[in-house]
């Protein structure tokens, strides 16, 4: 990728990083706001060019091409979001260990947004809690820079990874996404209900929005609604669709 605005301080990864020798595309899955039956955001999910699952692509990612892949994911997501005329937020996963200098590495994303005409204020960057963080200070600097640029930030798979609530003590994102392991069977599991209720209390105090991801059944939805969650993602509403925006299965009013 050639950046439209050259970096003042060249990043070593830009000079030495291995170029990608494979291509990929994206599928999109909606995140809905149950309060007004609207789409809050679409998450961009990596897919093979034939629509195959993310594993077929992620298996090609290694230490040498991690930086190039992370940058290419951002650009591809922005390009497709503009092509599909997405009117809301677009959520993009990023690899914190592939970001060397936040203010430099973000330039390709900014240039892509300008080139394709997609508003940067409608971008959300997700870090997955499953990825072990080598340097929390580095992550904090990334989040700080992204917020300065007007992006929203999110912790994906919250509750399933290495840090849990300790991560919130280090920095406060705009959004957390409850891992599906907490959502699954929550309708019959008082332990999961108590854990999620506690997380919601912390997030409310810190002004952090909560998305329940991996919602698959009406019973799960009913329990999560009772706990006060308004933002949802999962097969109950829509499966990811390759290079297009899926139709949303809105819940019956009786559920509410």
Helices and strands as residue ranges (DSSP letters): H 12-16, E 25-33, E 38-47, H 54-58, H 66-83, E 89-94, G 96-98, H 102-105, H 107-116, G 120-122, E 123-128, H 136-148, E 152-158, H 165-170, E 175-178, H 180-183, G 186-188, H 190-206, E 209-213, H 218-227, E 231-233, E 241-242, G 253-255
